Amino acid sequence: MTHTTTDQPARRAGGAVVPVLAFAGIVVAVMQTLLVPVIKDLPQLLDTAPSNATWVLTSTLLSGAVATPIMGRLGDLYGKRRMLILSLAVMVVGALVSALTSQLLTMIVGRTLQGFAMGAIPLGIGLMRDMLPRERLGSAMALMSSSIGVGGGLALPAAALVAQHTNWHALFYGAAGLGVLSIVLTLLVVPESPMRAEGSFDLLGALGLSTGLVLLLLPITKGSDWGWSSGTTLGLFAASVVVLLLWGLYELRVQAPLVDLRTTARPAVLFTNLASIMVGVAFYVVSLVLPQLLQLPRATGYGLGQSMVVAGLCVAPLGLTMMFTAPVYARLSATYGPKVTLIIGLLIIALGYGGGLGLMDAAWQTIVTSVVLGAGIGLAYSSLPALIVGAVPASETGAANGLNTLMRSIGTSVSSAVIGMVLANTAQNVGGIAIPTMHGFRVSFLIATAAVAVGLLLALFLPKASRPGQQPQLRASSEEDAGLERAEEVLRGFRGRVLDASGVPVARAKVTLIDRRGRQAGAAVSEEDGSYALAVPAQGAYVLAAKASGHGPLASSATHSGEEGAVDLDLSLPGEIVSA
């Protein structure tokens, strides 16, 4: 994949940028749990069968999964702030469509548009990387990453309060208002990033990935309704495998792919994404189990008999604790690195679910479980973007974090399907109504614990940094320093000065790194003293091409072993070219 920057220097990020971007992430995440308090009433509200009503939730999930990698790539190409505003605008339109209808099909259209905004999460992380100084980057990305859980957790009690006391359409008007506020704040506070990836948008790759994801996630989310062994479910799974394999082969051949699978195959990226699926599974289990346990009547013998609003308030500490773990994560990561912080977070999640098996007898016990799980999930979620950012070039941040967010979405989808099946199969029939049992709740917690154990195993395979101080937390604040900081912090690449024929430094010379296949692997612009730096994506032979106004071009061959640090290499441009 090719990388470059714009010719415009970045505006320095003000102090309000982080909370504004985090607010956008929270607003987007609200869409995922907005209808949870009224989910059991949707068939009646939409005058349709229960199996049809579930599409109101499924459509948001599917569109969100498709949008995250696509919007991330579009942000890398055309501007992350621009795509962030577009995502929020589409969400606002979708919320208004849903607010004005009680027809199933129109509601599904509106909910699909709302899910499209999930791409705002990786776009916000990318903007932070491009603009913030390194001392602020860790806690900022942690807060943005955790906004998925924060928004989901805070939306439950708020949505329950609204749904209990007003018309349920007010939920969508409120969501539209939050979206408009987020757009205004973004326009006023957040500058555009100067970082760009070269090339054009991979439309065929986007269509292939979208088709493959829909074919994969559709049977996952609807398998319990259709039957896991039905021809439809198995056929869609088989079709998804074929489509995604063909898509992968195509992405490996195209010059500017939607997703750089070679970068994705690096151990740091691969194991982070796989661990993200497990964290997504663990996160969604508590959101499915505790609200049901809290609202079941006491007559069942184990239900806690709480109202919809009280149940939401008991689960709200999950999101609040995730939000407050951001500064804690920053300190832990600065000392031990994001890999260790991820492992600590997973251990805390395991403790929360293990202890939660015996803390289901009172409402206050569910609050304790929510707080512990919130702390663990907050640390785990906060670690994921730092691990991704440290493993990919700056110009691929949006697409890479979009893919990581997609992995979390797949995890929550799998969690929803598996836990739904478990609770349905362990339910007892009372008066023709299926009531979840305590056995089903405990089995669900055990499944979450198993997912965390798998996540821990995957986290252990993550590459180890030589010391915490070398964890690559990159920023790109201008054209001049983007390539330099990337090389200095990755500590692998070429550096030196660009000189003219007389040995005088040449400022603002474009230096391009070309790999053995003739593809651009990086780019930088020399500073006033002629200095440049370029990170190498892998060991091997490269060509460094340099050009500057008034000078002839230069191409110089060089090899990097992959084990050494930065290789010193000065580039001497030919004599000045005089125009006729």
C-alpha positions in Angstrom: 0.0 0.0 0.0 1.3 3.5 -0.7 1.6 6.3 1.7 2.0 10.1 1.5 1.0 13.3 3.2 -0.6 16.5 2.0 1.2 19.7 1.4 -0.6 21.4 4.2 0.8 21.5 7.7 -1.5 20.2 10.4 -3.2 22.5 12.8 -2.1 21.6 16.4 -4.8 19.8 18.3 -6.4 21.9 21.1 -7.4 20.6 24.5 -11.0 20.0 23.4 -10.2 17.6 20.5 -10.0 14.5 22.7 -13.3 15.0 24.5 -15.1 16.0 21.3 -13.9 12.9 19.4 -14.7 10.7 22.4 -18.2 12.2 22.5 -18.6 11.3 18.9 -17.6 7.7 19.7 -20.1 7.6 22.6 -22.9 8.9 20.4 -22.2 6.3 17.7 -22.1 3.5 20.3 -25.5 4.6 21.7 -27.0 3.3 18.4 -26.0 -0.3 19.3 -28.1 -0.4 22.6 -30.7 2.3 21.9 -33.5 -0.2 21.5 -32.5 -2.8 24.1 -35.0 -1.6 26.7 -37.9 -2.0 24.2 -36.7 -5.1 22.3 -39.3 -7.3 23.8 -42.1 -4.9 22.7 -40.8 -4.4 19.1 -43.2 -7.0 17.5 -46.2 -5.2 18.9 -44.8 -1.7 18.2 -44.0 -2.5 14.6 -47.0 -4.9 14.1 -44.9 -7.7 12.9 -43.7 -11.2 13.9 -40.9 -11.5 16.5 -38.5 -13.0 13.9 -39.0 -10.0 11.6 -38.6 -7.5 14.5 -35.1 -8.8 15.2 -34.0 -7.3 11.8 -34.2 -3.9 13.5 -31.2 -4.8 15.5 -29.5 -7.1 13.0 -29.5 -4.4 10.3 -27.6 -2.0 12.5 -25.0 -4.7 13.4 -24.5 -5.6 9.7 -24.1 -2.1 8.4 -21.7 -1.2 11.2 -19.5 -4.2 10.5 -19.4 -3.3 6.8 -18.8 0.4 7.4 -15.9 0.3 9.8 -13.1 -0.9 7.4 -14.6 1.0 4.4 -14.8 4.3 6.2 -11.4 3.8 7.7 -9.9 3.4 4.2 -11.8 6.4 2.9 -10.5 8.4 5.8 -6.9 7.5 5.0 -7.5 8.5 1.3 -9.7 11.6 1.6 -9.5 12.9 5.2 -10.5 11.3 8.5 -12.4 14.4 9.8 -14.3 14.6 6.5 -15.4 11.0 6.8 -16.2 11.3 10.5 -18.6 14.1 9.8 -20.1 12.1 6.9 -20.6 9.1 9.2 -22.4 11.2 11.8 -24.5 12.9 9.1 -25.7 9.5 7.8 -26.5 8.4 11.4 -28.6 11.6 11.9 -30.6 10.9 8.7 -31.1 7.3 9.8 -32.3 8.4 13.3 -34.8 10.8 11.7 -36.1 8.1 9.3 -36.7 5.8 12.3 -38.3 8.5 14.3 -40.9 9.2 11.7 -42.1 5.6 11.1 -43.7 2.6 12.7 -43.4 0.5 9.5 -40.9 -2.4 9.7 -39.2 -1.9 6.3 -38.7 1.8 6.8 -37.4 1.2 10.3 -34.9 -1.3 9.0 -33.7 1.3 6.5 -33.2 3.9 9.2 -31.5 1.5 11.5 -29.1 0.4 8.7 -28.1 4.1 8.2 -27.5 4.5 12.0 -25.2 1.5 12.0 -23.1 3.1 9.3 -21.7 5.5 11.8 -19.7 2.8 13.6 -16.8 3.9 11.3 -16.4 7.0 13.4 -14.5 5.0 16.1 -11.4 4.1 14.0 -11.6 7.5 12.3 -11.4 9.2 15.7 -8.4 7.0 16.7 -6.7 7.9 13.4 -7.2 11.6 14.0 -5.7 11.3 17.4 -2.7 9.5 16.2 -2.1 12.1 13.4 -2.5 15.2 15.7 -1.6 14.5 19.3 1.8 14.6 21.0 2.9 11.2 22.3 2.4 12.2 25.9 -1.3 12.6 25.3 -1.8 9.9 22.7 -2.1 6.8 25.0 -4.9 8.0 27.3 -6.7 9.7 24.3 -6.8 6.5 22.2 -7.8 4.5 25.3 -10.8 6.8 25.9 -11.8 6.7 22.2 -11.5 2.9 22.1 -13.5 2.5 25.3 -16.3 4.8 24.0 -17.9 1.7 22.4 -18.6 0.3 25.8 -19.1 3.7 27.5 -21.9 4.7 25.0 -23.5 1.3 25.2 -23.5 1.2 29.0 -24.8 4.8 29.5 -27.4 4.4 26.8 -29.2 1.5 28.7 -30.5 3.6 31.7 -31.1 6.7 29.6 -33.0 4.8 26.9 -35.0 2.9 29.6 -36.0 6.1 31.2 -37.2 7.6 27.9 -39.0 4.5 26.8 -40.7 4.1 30.1 -42.1 7.7 30.3 -42.5 8.9 26.7 -43.2 7.6 23.2 -40.5 5.2 22.0 -39.9 7.3 18.9 -38.3 9.9 21.3 -35.3 7.7 21.4 -34.5 8.4 17.8 -35.1 12.1 18.1 -32.7 12.2 21.0 -30.1 10.2 19.0 -30.5 12.6 16.1 -30.0 15.6 18.4 -26.8 14.0 19.8 -25.5 13.4 16.3 -26.1 17.0 15.2 -24.4 18.3 18.4 -21.4 16.0 17.7 -21.2 17.3 14.1 -21.2 20.9 15.2 -18.5 20.3 17.8 -16.3 18.4 15.3 -16.6 21.2 12.8 -15.7 23.8 15.5 -12.9 22.0 17.3 -11.3 19.1 15.3 -8.8 20.0 12.5 -8.4 17.8 9.5 -5.4 15.5 9.5 -2.7 16.1 6.8 -1.9 12.4 6.5 -3.1 10.7 3.3 -2.7 7.4 1.6 -2.0 7.5 -2.1 -4.0 5.6 -4.7 -7.8 5.3 -5.3 -10.6 3.6 -3.4 -10.7 -0.1 -4.0 -14.4 -0.3 -4.9 -14.3 -4.0 -6.0 -12.5 -4.9 -2.7 -15.2 -3.0 -0.7 -18.0 -4.8 -2.5 -16.2 -8.2 -1.9 -15.6 -7.5 1.8 -19.2 -6.2 2.3 -20.7 -9.3 0.6 -18.4 -11.7 2.6 -19.2 -10.0 5.9 -23.0 -10.0 5.3 -22.9 -13.7 4.3 -20.9 -14.4 7.5 -22.7 -12.3 10.0 -26.2 -13.0 8.8 -26.3 -16.7 9.8 -24.4 -15.8 13.0 -27.1 -13.4 14.1 -30.1 -15.3 12.7 -28.9 -18.9 13.1 -31.0 -19.4 16.3 -34.1 -18.4 14.4 -33.4 -20.4 11.2 -31.8 -23.4 12.9 -28.0 -23.9 13.0 -28.2 -27.0 10.9 -30.6 -25.6 8.3 -29.7 -25.4 4.7 -29.9 -21.6 4.7 -27.5 -21.2 7.6 -25.0 -23.7 6.4 -25.2 -22.4 2.8 -24.6 -18.8 3.9 -21.6 -19.9 6.0 -20.1 -21.8 3.0 -20.7 -18.9 0.7 -19.0 -16.5 3.1 -15.9 -18.7 3.1 -15.7 -18.8 -0.7 -16.3 -15.0 -1.1 -13.8 -14.0 1.6 -11.2 -16.3 0.2 -11.6 -14.9 -3.3 -11.6 -11.4 -1.8 -8.4 -12.1 0.0 -6.7 -13.3 -3.2 -7.8 -10.2 -5.0 -6.6 -7.9 -2.2 -3.1 -9.5 -2.4 -2.9 -8.7 -6.1 -4.3 -5.2 -6.3 -1.9 -2.3 -6.0 -3.9 -0.2 -3.5 -6.1 -2.7 -1.6 -8.9 -1.8 0.8 -7.1 -3.8 3.5 -3.4 -4.5 3.3 -3.5 -8.2 4.1 0.3 -8.3 4.3 0.3 -5.8 7.1 -2.6 -7.6 8.7 -0.6 -10.8 8.7 2.1 -9.3 10.9 2.0 -11.0 14.3 1.4 -7.8 16.2 -1.7 -7.0 14.0 -2.9 -10.6 13.6 -2.9 -11.6 17.3 -4.3 -8.2 18.3 -7.3 -8.7 16.0 -7.9 -12.3 17.1 -7.7 -11.2 20.7 -10.2 -8.4 19.9 -12.8 -11.0 18.9 -12.5 -12.6 22.3 -12.8 -9.3 24.1 -15.9 -8.5 22.0 -17.4 -11.8 23.1 -16.7 -11.2 26.7 -18.0 -7.6 26.6 -21.4 -8.5 25.2 -22.2 -11.4 27.6 -22.6 -9.1 30.6 -24.9 -6.8 28.5 -27.1 -9.7 27.7 -27.2 -11.5 31.1 -27.4 -8.9 33.8 -30.4 -6.8 32.5 -32.5 -9.9 32.1 -31.5 -11.2 35.6 -32.4 -7.9 37.1 -35.8 -7.6 35.5 -37.0 -11.2 36.0 -39.7 -11.3 38.7 -38.8 -12.5 42.2 -41.5 -15.2 41.8 -39.0 -17.2 39.7 -36.9 -17.7 42.8 -33.8 -16.1 41.3 -35.0 -13.0 39.5 -34.3 -9.7 41.2 -37.6 -7.9 40.3 -36.2 -4.6 39.3 -37.7 -2.1 36.9 -36.3 -1.3 33.4 -34.7 1.9 34.6 -33.2 0.4 37.8 -31.8 -2.5 35.7 -30.2 0.0 33.4 -28.7 2.0 36.3 -27.2 -1.2 37.8 -25.4 -2.0 34.5 -24.4 1.6 33.9 -21.2 1.3 36.0 -19.9 -1.0 33.3 -19.6 2.0 30.9 -18.6 4.5 33.5 -15.7 2.4 34.8 -14.5 1.9 31.2 -14.4 5.6 30.8 -12.4 6.2 34.0 -9.8 3.5 33.2 -8.4 5.6 30.3 -5.9 7.5 32.5 -5.1 4.3 34.4 -4.3 2.6 31.2 -2.0 5.4 30.1 0.1 5.0 33.2 0.2 1.2 33.0 1.0 1.3 29.3 3.8 3.9 29.7 5.4 1.6 32.3 4.8 -1.9 31.0 3.5 -1.4 27.4 0.1 -2.2 25.8 0.7 -5.9 25.6 1.0 -6.3 29.4 -1.9 -3.9 29.9 -4.0 -6.1 27.6 -3.1 -9.2 29.6 -3.9 -7.4 32.9 -7.3 -6.3 31.5 -8.1 -9.9 30.4 -7.2 -11.2 33.9 -9.5 -8.7 35.5 -12.3 -9.7 33.1 -11.8 -13.3 34.1 -11.9 -12.3 37.7 -15.2 -10.4 37.1 -16.9 -13.3 35.4 -15.5 -15.9 37.9 -16.7 -13.9 40.9 -19.9 -13.0 39.1 -20.9 -16.7 39.1 -21.6 -16.3 42.9 -22.8 -12.6 42.8 -26.3 -13.0 41.3 -28.5 -12.8 44.4 -28.9 -9.1 44.8 -28.9 -5.9 42.7 -25.8 -4.5 44.5 -23.9 -7.6 43.6 -24.6 -7.0 39.9 -23.2 -3.5 40.4 -20.0 -5.0 41.8 -19.7 -7.3 38.8 -20.3 -4.4 36.4 -17.6 -2.3 38.0 -15.0 -5.1 37.9 -15.8 -6.1 34.3 -15.8 -2.5 33.3 -12.3 -2.0 34.6 -11.0 -5.1 32.8 -12.8 -4.4 29.5 -11.7 -0.8 29.6 -8.1 -1.8 30.0 -8.4 -4.4 27.2 -10.2 -2.1 24.8 -7.7 0.7 25.5 -4.8 -1.5 24.7 -6.1 -2.6 21.2 -5.6 0.6 19.2 -2.2 1.2 20.8 -1.1 -2.2 19.6 -2.5 -1.6 16.1 -1.1 1.9 15.8 2.3 0.7 16.8 2.4 -1.9 14.1 1.1 -0.1 11.0 2.3 3.0 9.0 0.6 6.3 9.9 -1.3 6.5 6.6 -2.9 3.1 7.3 -4.2 3.9 10.7 -7.9 4.4 9.7 -8.1 1.2 7.7 -6.2 -0.8 10.3 -8.3 0.4 13.3 -11.4 -0.1 11.2 -10.5 -3.7 10.7 -9.8 -4.0 14.5 -13.2 -2.5 15.3 -14.7 -5.0 12.9 -13.1 -7.8 14.8 -14.7 -6.6 18.0 -18.1 -6.4 16.2 -17.7 -10.0 15.0 -17.0 -10.9 18.6 -20.2 -9.2 19.9 -22.1 -10.9 17.0 -20.9 -14.3 18.0 -21.6 -13.6 21.6 -25.1 -12.5 20.9 -25.8 -15.6 18.8 -24.2 -18.1 21.2 -25.6 -16.6 24.4 -29.0 -16.3 22.8 -28.9 -20.0 21.9 -27.8 -21.0 25.4 -30.5 -19.0 27.2 -33.1 -20.3 24.8 -32.1 -23.9 25.2 -31.9 -23.7 29.0 -35.1 -21.7 29.4 -38.1 -23.0 31.3 -41.7 -22.7 29.9 -44.1 -20.9 32.2 -47.6 -20.3 30.8 -46.3 -20.5 27.3 -43.5 -18.0 27.9 -39.9 -19.0 27.9 -38.1 -17.7 31.0 -34.3 -17.7 31.2 -32.9 -19.8 34.1 -30.1 -19.2 36.5 -28.3 -22.2 35.0 -28.4 -20.5 31.6 -27.0 -17.3 33.1 -24.1 -19.2 34.8 -23.3 -21.1 31.6 -23.2 -17.8 29.8 -20.6 -16.4 32.3 -18.6 -19.6 31.9 -18.6 -19.1 28.1 -17.3 -15.5 28.6 -14.6 -16.8 30.9 -13.5 -19.4 28.2 -13.4 -16.6 25.6 -11.1 -14.6 28.0 -8.8 -17.6 28.4 -8.4 -17.8 24.6 -7.8 -14.1 24.5 -5.1 -14.4 27.1 -3.4 -17.2 25.1 -3.5 -15.0 21.9 -2.1 -12.0 23.8 0.9 -14.1 24.9 1.9 -14.5 21.3 2.1 -10.7 20.7 5.6 -9.6 19.9 7.5 -8.2 23.0 8.9 -4.7 22.8 12.5 -4.4 23.9 11.4 -2.1 26.7 8.2 -0.2 27.5 9.7 3.1 26.3 10.0 1.7 22.8 6.4 1.0 22.4 5.6 2.8 19.2 3.1 5.5 19.9 3.3 7.6 16.7 1.9 10.9 15.7 2.1 12.8 12.5 1.6 16.6 13.0 2.9 17.9 9.7 4.3 16.8 6.4 7.9 17.5 7.6 7.8 15.4 10.7 5.5 12.5 9.8 8.1 10.3 8.2 10.8 11.4 10.7 8.8 10.4 13.8 7.6 7.2 12.3 11.2 6.1 11.7 12.6 7.3 15.0 9.9 5.5 17.1 9.8 2.3 15.0 13.6 2.4 15.2 14.0 0.5 11.9 14.7 2.2 8.6 16.8 4.7 6.7 17.8 8.1 7.8 20.2 10.8 6.6 20.3 14.1 4.7 19.3 15.2 1.2 22.2 17.3 -0.3 22.8 19.0 -3.5 25.8 18.5 -5.8 27.8 21.0 -3.6 26.9 19.3 -0.3 24.4 21.9 0.7 21.3 20.5 2.5 18.1 20.5 0.4 14.9 21.3 2.3 11.5 19.9 1.4 12.8 17.3 -0.9 10.4 14.4 -1.5 12.0 11.0 -0.6 10.1 7.9 -1.6 10.8 4.3 -0.4 10.1 1.7 -3.1 10.2 -2.1 -2.4 11.5 -4.9 -4.6 8.1 -5.2 -6.3 8.1 -1.6 -7.4 5.5 -0.5 -4.9 5.8 2.6 -2.7 6.4 1.6 0.9 6.8 5.0 2.5 7.5 8.7 1.9 9.0 11.6 3.7 9.9 15.2 3.1 13.3 16.5 4.2 13.4 19.2 6.9 15.2 22.6 6.7 18.5 20.9 7.5 17.9 18.4 4.8 17.3 15.5 7.2 14.9 12.7 6.4 13.9 9.4 8.0 11.9 6.5 6.7 10.7 3.3 8.4 10.9 0.0 6.5 7.9 -2.4 6.7 10.2 -5.5 6.4 13.8 -6.5 5.8 15.0 -6.5 2.2 16.2 -4.5 -0.7 14.8 -1.0 -1.4 15.2 1.9 -3.7 15.2 5.4 -2.3 14.0 8.0 -4.9 14.5 11.6 -4.1 13.5 14.7 -6.0 13.3 18.5 -5.3 12.4 21.6 -7.2 15.3 22.8 -9.3 17.2 19.5 -9.0 17.4 16.4 -11.0 15.9 13.2 -9.6 18.0 10.5 -7.7 17.5 6.8 -7.2 19.7 5.0 -4.7 19.6 1.2 -3.9 19.9 0.1 -0.3 19.3 -3.0 1.8 18.0 -3.3 5.4 18.6 -6.5 7.4 15.6 -5.9 9.6 17.7 -6.4 12.8 19.7 -3.2 12.8 18.3 0.2 13.8 18.2 3.1 11.4 20.7 2.9 8.5 22.5 6.2 7.7 22.2 7.1 4.0 22.8 10.5 2.6 21.2 11.3 -0.8 23.1 13.6 -3.2 20.9 15.2 -5.9 22.3 16.0 -9.3 23.2 19.6 -10.2 20.6 22.3 -10.5 18.4 22.2 -13.6 18.1 25.5 -15.4 15.0 26.0 -17.4 15.3 27.2 -21.0 
